[in-house]
Every structure is written in C-alpha cells, then in structure tokens.
C-alpha cells in the first residue's frame, strides 16, 4: 500500500481508532500523526494473495493465524504508540484477540512499492524490531523474484533470496516457500 497524505494536527489514539472505524480509507497512526493509505496495484495484490494462500496452507490446523492488509499491528516505540497496516501479518499468540489489530506477530511481510520502499526498509524495520514476539520481517520486490528477510536470530542482518529456483525459508513458521510459487501469475 502507498503512504499518501499526512494529517498535520496531532491526533489522540482514541480519536484515531474511532475515526478509522468510520473511514473508507485506511490510515496508519505514527505517534500522533495520521497517514492515509492509497490503493495498491494488481501486481501487489497478486503477490499478497499468493503469500497469503501459501502461508495459510502452512499454518492450517495450528495456533497461528495469517491476516492480509486490513489487520493492523499495534506497537509502542519509545513513548509513542503506532498502528501499521502490514501487507501480511502472522500471529501465533493466544493473547492476540482484538478483532482489528495484533500485538504479538511472529512474521510481518511488506510488498515494496516506489512510494513505500524507504518507509518499509527503514522506519518499519526499526519499529517492528521493537516487538519482542517478532521473529522475521520480509520485504518482497514486486518487479523481480527477490525477497529480503530480516531475522531476530541473526540480529536483523538482511538475507537476500532471489531467482525462480530459490526458496524462502521462514523459521518462525518452520516452512519453506518457493519463490516460483510466491511470484506465480506476476
């Protein structure tokens, strides 16, 4: 999804959550500032759908749940509260019972776009790393078969996986996803 406009006035968490319930446009909340999210492309949608289906098959019957772009991740970074809409989020924590957001994800995935690339690669990486439950953060290139995985157990060092014959290993879910499957139809 593309970050579009920022509301210039500071907004309380309560006002943000109430407004988001009534809004047709999704907004991220970053320490008091609200950013509207614009729609994605067909390529972006296909990649998210492929990832969702593949991950859903992997976690079926277990404690984990996979959600697409309408479920937010809530976190605290410093003294500020944040609500992000990742493209995909996986939680395996029974404490995640809220119908609209999770606090304890194990895996977060963002499909990059030109307008969100820098935010996904830097700001969200730093913010997401503060989540104690998070094991992996994955960035998916939309125009070539290449993903970058950041893992807690490697101190968030980037690992690039690329090429049609490559396989994305996700230790957080103990599964492997062939990039050919991730990029099918793209």
C-alpha positions in Angstrom: 0.0 0.0 0.0 1.1 3.5 -0.7 1.5 6.2 2.0 -0.3 9.2 0.7 -1.1 12.2 2.9 -0.4 13.2 6.4 -2.9 14.9 8.7 -1.0 17.8 10.1 -2.7 18.0 13.5 -1.8 15.7 16.4 -4.5 13.1 17.0 -5.1 11.0 20.1 -5.1 7.2 19.8 -8.7 7.2 20.8 -9.7 9.7 18.1 -7.7 7.8 15.5 -9.3 4.4 16.4 -12.8 5.9 16.4 -12.2 7.7 13.0 -10.7 4.5 11.5 -13.9 2.6 12.3 -15.9 5.0 10.1 -13.4 5.6 7.4 -13.4 4.0 3.9 -9.7 4.9 3.6 -7.2 3.1 5.8 -4.8 5.2 7.8 -1.6 4.4 9.7 -1.0 6.1 13.1 2.5 7.1 14.0 2.9 8.7 17.4 0.0 11.1 17.0 0.2 11.7 13.2 -2.2 10.0 10.8 -1.2 8.9 7.3 -3.7 8.0 4.6 -3.0 4.8 2.7 -3.8 4.6 -1.0 -4.6 1.5 -3.1 -2.1 -0.9 -4.4 -1.5 -2.4 -7.9 -2.7 -5.6 -9.4 0.9 -7.0 -9.1 1.0 -6.0 -5.4 -2.4 -7.7 -4.9 -1.3 -10.9 -6.7 1.9 -11.1 -4.6 -0.1 -10.6 -1.3 -2.7 -13.2 -2.4 0.0 -15.7 -3.3 1.8 -15.2 0.0 -1.5 -15.4 2.0 -2.5 -18.7 0.4 0.9 -20.2 0.8 1.2 -19.2 4.5 -2.4 -20.2 5.2 -1.7 -23.7 4.0 1.4 -23.9 6.2 -0.4 -22.8 9.4 -3.7 -24.6 8.9 -4.7 -26.6 11.9 -2.2 -24.9 14.2 -2.2 -22.0 16.6 -1.1 -19.4 14.0 -3.3 -17.1 12.0 -2.5 -15.2 8.8 -4.0 -11.8 8.0 -3.8 -9.6 5.0 -3.7 -5.8 4.8 -6.8 -4.9 6.8 -5.4 -6.0 10.2 -3.1 -3.6 12.0 -0.1 -4.2 14.1 -0.1 -2.1 17.3 3.3 -1.3 19.0 4.9 1.2 21.2 8.2 2.8 20.1 9.8 4.9 22.8 6.9 6.8 24.3 4.8 6.8 21.1 2.1 4.4 20.0 1.9 3.2 16.4 -0.6 1.3 14.3 0.8 0.0 11.0 -1.0 -2.0 8.2 1.5 -4.6 7.0 0.6 -6.4 3.8 0.7 -9.7 5.8 0.9 -10.5 9.5 1.1 -13.8 11.2 0.4 -14.2 14.9 0.6 -17.4 16.9 -0.1 -15.8 20.3 -3.4 -16.6 22.1 -3.3 -13.1 23.6 -4.0 -11.6 20.2 -7.8 -11.5 20.5 -8.6 -8.0 19.3 -10.7 -8.1 16.0 -8.8 -5.3 14.3 -5.1 -5.5 15.3 -2.4 -7.7 16.8 0.3 -7.0 19.4 2.4 -10.2 19.1 3.2 -11.0 15.5 5.9 -13.6 14.7 6.1 -12.7 11.0 5.5 -9.5 9.1 5.6 -9.1 5.3 5.6 -6.0 3.2 5.4 -6.0 -0.6 7.5 -3.0 -1.7 6.4 -0.1 -3.9 8.1 3.0 -5.0 6.2 5.2 -2.6 6.6 2.9 0.5 10.1 1.4 -0.1 12.0 3.8 2.1 9.5 3.6 4.9 9.3 -0.2 4.7 13.1 -0.6 4.6 14.0 1.8 7.4 11.2 3.1 9.6 9.1 0.0 9.8 12.2 -2.2 10.2 13.3 -0.2 13.2 9.8 0.0 14.7 9.0 -3.7 14.1 12.2 -4.8 15.7 10.9 -3.5 19.0 8.2 -6.2 19.0 9.6 -9.0 21.3 7.4 -11.6 19.5 8.6 -10.8 16.0 11.0 -13.4 14.5 11.1 -12.4 10.9 10.4 -9.3 8.7 10.2 -9.9 5.0 10.4 -7.4 2.1 9.2 -8.6 -1.3 10.3 -6.9 -4.5 7.4 -6.5 -6.9 9.3 -6.4 -10.2 11.8 -9.3 -9.8 11.9 -12.6 -7.9 13.7 -11.3 -4.8 12.9 -11.1 -1.2 14.9 -9.8 1.8 14.5 -11.4 5.1 15.5 -9.8 8.5 15.6 -12.3 11.3 15.9 -11.7 15.0 18.2 -14.7 15.5 20.8 -13.1 13.1 20.5 -9.7 14.8 18.3 -8.4 11.9 21.0 -8.8 9.3 19.5 -8.8 5.8 19.4 -12.1 3.9 18.6 -11.8 0.2 16.8 -14.7 -1.6 16.4 -14.4 -5.3 15.7 -16.3 -8.5 13.0 -18.6 -9.7 14.7 -21.7 -8.2 15.2 -20.0 -4.8 13.2 -20.9 -1.7 12.2 -18.6 1.1 12.8 -20.3 4.5 10.7 -19.0 7.3 11.9 -20.3 10.6 9.1 -18.6 12.5 6.6 -20.9 10.9 9.0 -23.8 10.1 8.2 -23.7 6.4 9.7 -23.0 3.0 8.1 -21.1 0.2 9.4 -21.5 -3.4 9.8 -18.0 -4.9 8.2 -19.5 -8.1 5.1 -20.0 -6.0 5.2 -16.6 -4.5 5.6 -14.9 -7.9 3.1 -17.1 -9.7 1.0 -15.0 -12.1 3.1 -11.9 -11.6 
